[in-house]
């Protein structure tokens, strides 16, 4: 019987007890789901009339605008967070103490502060000093959401990239320095590309988190997808009930589809990177030589070397 480091392997009675607990727990969860579905059905949340609201052009337009706004915020925040992550990772690995201390403090601060508070504080500051900053209209909510996502996810991406850089074999760094490359060149041409390739799954996972965190924009009344869904569910009345369940289901399906599409894109990029033929092309190896043939080759090269030197002297 194999044993684990953390706990002993369960015996026959423990295995039976675990199976019983698993079955009981699964039945309890299933019972709660059935109870919730029955109650919601009694409220008319699954009635066909509730789903007919998605046949109206205005509802579909609102959902489409919410998706477009969400993707726009995500695109800007994703690019800025990756750029900030590279800067913070290189700063934290810097030999200069002030730069390293500033990068470390920035990362630890914005990783510790809840993202919702950061977004809300930025929104209040932009509303207060809107005229001084030249921000107008809905741009206050847009930039508060984008900058909040950037500083938080950029700090997380910096730690991911730092772990990837530290995982690169030390010999590659020493070889680059031996070739006369500066530290910036070593970092940007040798270490960072390999760190990105090694940590690509984790980077994409954090980008998925960034996409989901765009839903926090509803707190500052920014008209992203969740805010649009909330407005639809609160303003539409069908059979004296608000269609919360259909709207939640449709919104959840949209978010899942966007996250799956991003994950599929990341998988495709990773596979393409593995198939890419990079590096210096190595010449094909010749046929192996026998011992006698190898000695003949050495003797011929030794004879031709004095002839070549004599020709140069003449």
Phi, psi and omega per residue, in radians:
X1 nan 2.258 -3.133
X2 -1.417 2.485 -3.141
X3 -2.001 2.661 3.131
X4 -1.725 2.761 3.111
X5 -1.250 -0.597 -3.047
X6 -1.492 -0.582 -3.110
X7 -2.700 2.796 3.121
X8 -1.294 2.595 3.096
X9 -1.138 2.387 -3.115
X10 -1.179 2.550 3.092
X11 -1.481 -3.013 -3.117
X12 -1.052 -0.777 3.136
X13 -1.163 -0.696 3.141
X14 -1.150 -0.642 3.112
X15 -1.146 -0.724 3.101
X16 -1.122 -0.751 3.131
X17 -1.104 -0.704 3.111
X18 -1.126 -0.685 3.103
X19 -1.128 -0.706 3.119
X20 -1.104 -0.788 3.125
X21 -1.100 -0.679 3.131
X22 -1.124 -0.741 3.134
X23 -1.159 -0.774 -3.137
X24 -1.116 -0.771 3.115
X25 -1.102 -0.736 3.110
X26 -1.099 -0.718 3.102
X27 -1.150 -0.629 3.105
X28 -1.129 -0.777 3.111
X29 -1.120 -0.752 3.110
X30 -1.079 -0.672 3.101
X31 -1.108 -0.716 3.106
X32 -1.116 -0.697 3.125
X33 -1.126 -0.779 3.128
X34 -1.099 -0.718 3.116
X35 -1.074 -0.760 3.133
X36 -1.126 -0.729 3.136
X37 -1.118 -0.731 3.137
X38 -1.112 -0.740 -3.138
X39 -1.156 -0.737 3.124
X40 -1.183 -0.620 3.090
X41 -1.162 -0.631 3.087
X42 -1.142 -0.511 3.083
X43 -1.398 -0.097 3.133
X44 1.465 0.311 -3.105
X45 -1.264 -0.384 3.133
X46 -1.822 0.237 3.117
X47 -1.189 2.596 3.139
X48 -1.012 -0.549 -3.131
X49 -1.113 -0.524 3.120
X50 -1.149 -0.562 -3.101
X51 -1.530 -0.228 3.126
X52 -1.223 -0.263 -3.112
X53 -1.133 -0.429 -3.121
X54 -1.365 -0.060 3.054
X55 -1.480 -0.191 3.134
X56 -1.439 2.425 -3.090
X57 -1.127 -0.627 -3.124
X58 -1.121 -0.679 3.124
X59 -1.170 -0.790 3.131
X60 -1.120 -0.640 3.113
X61 -1.144 -0.719 3.126
X62 -1.108 -0.752 3.119
X63 -1.138 -0.717 3.127
X64 -1.096 -0.771 3.122
X65 -1.095 -0.663 3.100
X66 -1.128 -0.711 3.112
X67 -1.128 -0.769 -3.137
X68 -1.093 -0.760 3.130
X69 -1.122 -0.725 3.107
X70 -1.075 -0.791 -3.139
X71 -1.165 -0.592 3.104
X72 -1.150 -0.794 3.095
X73 -1.090 -0.747 -3.129
X74 -1.111 -0.750 -3.105
X75 -1.070 -0.806 -3.123
X76 -1.181 -0.788 -3.108
X77 -1.170 -0.616 -3.137
X78 -1.151 -0.795 -3.139
X79 -1.123 -0.812 -3.114
X80 -1.164 -0.655 -3.136
X81 -1.195 -0.643 3.089
X82 -1.169 -0.741 3.098
X83 -1.101 -0.776 3.116
X84 -1.134 -0.629 3.111
X85 -1.094 -0.711 3.103
X86 -1.115 -0.774 -3.135
X87 -1.108 -0.784 -3.120
X88 -1.198 -0.650 3.122
X89 -1.136 -0.785 3.099
X90 -1.172 -0.605 3.090
X91 -1.167 -0.659 -3.140
X92 -1.250 -0.403 3.091
X93 -1.663 0.128 -3.101
X94 -1.227 2.683 3.073
X95 -1.423 -0.250 3.138
X96 -1.504 2.124 -3.052
X97 -1.079 -0.770 3.125
X98 -1.033 -0.731 3.120
X99 -1.139 -0.756 -3.135
X100 -1.150 -0.701 3.121
X101 -1.174 -0.715 3.131
X102 -1.113 -0.792 -3.141
X103 -1.114 -0.725 3.132
X104 -1.131 -0.776 3.120
X105 -1.108 -0.726 3.123
X106 -1.081 -0.791 -3.108
X107 -1.132 -0.839 -3.090
X108 -1.165 -0.607 -3.131
X109 -1.143 -0.930 -3.025
X110 -1.402 -0.251 2.971
X111 -1.369 -0.478 -3.114
X112 -1.472 -0.602 -3.106
X113 -1.327 2.287 3.096
X114 -1.017 2.439 -3.074
X115 -1.077 -0.634 -3.129
X116 -1.084 -0.702 3.119
X117 -1.157 -0.729 3.124
X118 -1.046 -0.796 -3.139
X119 -1.114 -0.756 -3.104
X120 -1.158 -0.746 3.126
X121 -1.100 -0.761 3.105
X122 -1.092 -0.678 3.127
X123 -1.116 -0.758 3.117
X124 -1.125 -0.723 3.123
X125 -1.125 -0.727 3.134
X126 -1.179 -0.624 3.083
X127 -1.207 -0.631 -3.100
X128 -1.253 -0.757 -3.086
X129 -1.930 0.656 -3.083
X130 -1.112 -0.731 -3.120
X131 -1.197 -0.654 3.140
X132 -1.218 -0.579 -3.127
X133 -1.536 -0.146 -3.135
X134 1.278 0.494 -3.138
X135 -1.779 2.378 -3.108
X136 -2.423 2.743 3.038
X137 1.145 -2.491 -3.124
X138 -1.332 -0.022 -3.121
X139 -1.151 -0.383 3.104
X140 -1.100 -0.847 3.109
X141 -1.155 -0.668 -3.131
X142 -1.084 -0.882 -3.075
X143 -1.282 -0.545 3.055
X144 -1.107 -0.744 3.133
X145 -1.212 -0.750 -3.108
X146 -1.146 -0.832 -3.104
X147 -1.181 -0.685 3.083
X148 -1.068 -0.781 3.083
X149 -1.130 -0.616 -3.090
X150 -1.180 -0.842 -3.067
X151 -1.211 -0.628 3.141
X152 -1.278 -0.948 -3.098
X153 -1.222 -0.509 3.042
X154 -1.121 -0.647 3.090
X155 -1.159 -0.705 3.116
X156 -1.192 -0.750 3.126
X157 -1.107 -0.562 3.106
X158 -1.097 -0.731 3.112
X159 -1.184 -0.616 3.096
X160 -1.128 -0.811 3.139
X161 -1.164 -0.640 3.111
X162 -1.102 -0.709 3.080
X163 -1.128 -0.673 3.096
X164 -1.165 -0.682 3.118
X165 -1.148 -0.722 3.124
X166 -1.201 -0.349 3.136
X167 -1.438 -0.213 3.113
X168 -1.212 2.347 -3.138
X169 -0.951 2.412 -3.074
X170 -1.115 -0.479 -3.128
X171 -1.098 -0.551 3.122
X172 -1.177 -0.678 3.091
X173 -1.145 -0.767 -3.141
X174 -1.148 -0.642 3.100
X175 -1.145 -0.668 3.114
X176 -1.147 -0.715 3.090
X177 -1.153 -0.609 3.126
X178 -1.152 -0.479 3.089
X179 -1.375 -0.050 3.119
X180 1.597 0.254 -3.137
X181 -1.378 2.536 3.079
X182 -1.361 2.927 -3.079
X183 -1.127 -0.651 3.102
X184 -1.096 -0.733 3.109
X185 -1.144 -0.712 3.117
X186 -1.092 -0.738 -3.097
X187 -1.172 -0.811 -3.002
X188 -1.470 -0.467 -3.078
X189 -1.843 -0.329 -3.090
X190 -2.011 -0.906 -2.976
X191 -1.451 -0.887 -3.064
X192 -1.076 -0.808 3.117
X193 -1.011 -0.718 3.114
X194 -1.217 -0.607 3.103
X195 -1.156 -0.694 3.123
X196 -1.123 -0.745 3.136
X197 -1.164 -0.695 -3.118
X198 -1.221 -0.639 -3.062
X199 -1.794 0.294 -3.089
X200 -1.022 -0.764 3.100
X201 -1.025 -0.724 3.131
X202 -1.195 -0.656 3.106
X203 -1.102 -0.753 3.131
X204 -1.169 -0.660 3.092
X205 -1.050 -0.689 3.101
X206 -1.230 -0.548 3.052
X207 -1.162 -0.624 3.045
X208 -1.099 -0.699 3.067
X209 -1.080 -0.706 3.098
X210 -1.059 -0.743 3.114
X211 -1.086 -0.749 3.136
X212 -1.227 -0.570 -3.123
X213 -1.246 -0.223 3.050
X214 -1.084 -0.353 3.120
X215 -1.157 -0.269 3.093
X216 -1.211 -0.162 3.111
X217 -1.130 -0.323 -3.139
X218 -1.150 -0.419 -3.132
X219 -1.161 -0.589 3.138
X220 -1.760 0.371 3.088
X221 0.993 0.526 3.030
X222 -1.430 2.368 -2.945
X223 -1.461 1.099 3.017
X224 -1.580 -2.969 -2.976
X225 -1.084 -0.821 -3.104
X226 -1.115 -0.686 3.110
X227 -1.116 -0.738 3.111
X228 -1.100 -0.732 3.113
X229 -1.136 -0.676 3.106
X230 -1.108 -0.724 3.118
X231 -1.149 -0.705 3.125
X232 -1.111 -0.813 -3.110
X233 -1.164 -0.524 -3.109
X234 -1.488 -0.427 -3.062
X235 -1.738 -0.360 -3.125
X236 -1.634 2.322 3.124
X237 -2.159 2.181 3.108
X238 -2.242 2.120 -3.119
X239 0.958 0.741 3.115
X240 1.114 0.359 3.111
X241 -2.341 2.555 3.036
X242 -1.464 2.391 -3.072
X243 -1.402 1.110 -3.101
X244 -1.193 -0.796 -3.059
X245 -1.135 -0.862 3.092
X246 -1.025 -0.695 -3.141
X247 -1.170 -0.705 3.117
X248 -1.129 -0.732 -3.137
X249 -1.117 -0.804 3.139
X250 -1.111 -0.766 3.117
X251 -1.103 -0.721 3.099
X252 -1.099 -0.697 3.109
X253 -1.101 -0.697 3.139
X254 -1.138 -0.793 3.118
X255 -1.092 -0.740 3.123
X256 -1.106 -0.718 3.138
X257 -1.105 -0.729 3.130
X258 -1.151 -0.720 3.130
X259 -1.175 -0.689 3.102
X260 -1.155 -0.650 3.098
X261 -1.126 -0.712 3.101
X262 -1.145 -0.713 3.106
X263 -1.141 -0.684 3.099
X264 -1.127 -0.694 3.084
X265 -1.091 -0.720 3.119
X266 -1.124 -0.710 3.111
X267 -1.105 -0.713 3.124
X268 -1.122 -0.744 3.128
X269 -1.112 -0.712 -3.133
X270 -1.137 -0.760 3.117
X271 -1.148 -0.690 3.112
X272 -1.119 -0.675 3.105
X273 -1.149 -0.594 3.118
X274 -1.245 -0.564 -3.141
X275 -1.422 -0.255 -3.072
X276 -1.166 2.405 3.120
X277 -1.675 1.776 -3.114
X278 -2.120 2.904 3.102
X279 1.717 -3.048 -3.112
X280 -1.491 2.300 -3.134
X281 -1.249 2.275 -3.130
X282 -1.662 2.322 -3.134
X283 -1.173 2.627 3.126
X284 -1.173 2.463 3.142
X285 -1.302 2.501 3.112
X286 -1.421 3.131 3.121
X287 -1.236 2.461 3.119
X288 -1.146 2.515 -3.120
X289 -1.791 2.575 3.038
X290 -1.297 2.937 -3.089
X291 -1.096 -0.741 -3.130
X292 -1.155 -0.723 3.114
X293 -1.111 -0.673 3.125
X294 -1.110 -0.685 3.099
X295 -1.134 -0.685 3.105
X296 -1.090 -0.691 3.126
X297 -1.123 -0.721 3.127
X298 -1.130 -0.733 3.141
X299 -1.139 -0.699 3.127
X300 -1.143 -0.696 3.112
X301 -1.172 -0.623 3.124
X302 -1.201 -0.603 3.135
X303 -1.279 -0.666 -3.094
X304 -1.284 -0.398 -3.117
X305 -1.177 -0.800 3.085
X306 -1.137 -0.626 3.114
X307 -1.073 -0.728 -3.130
X308 -1.163 -0.671 3.126
X309 -1.207 -0.603 3.109
X310 -1.183 -0.690 3.105
X311 -1.094 -0.655 3.124
X312 -1.189 -0.594 -3.132
X313 -1.192 -0.725 3.100
X314 -1.155 nan nan
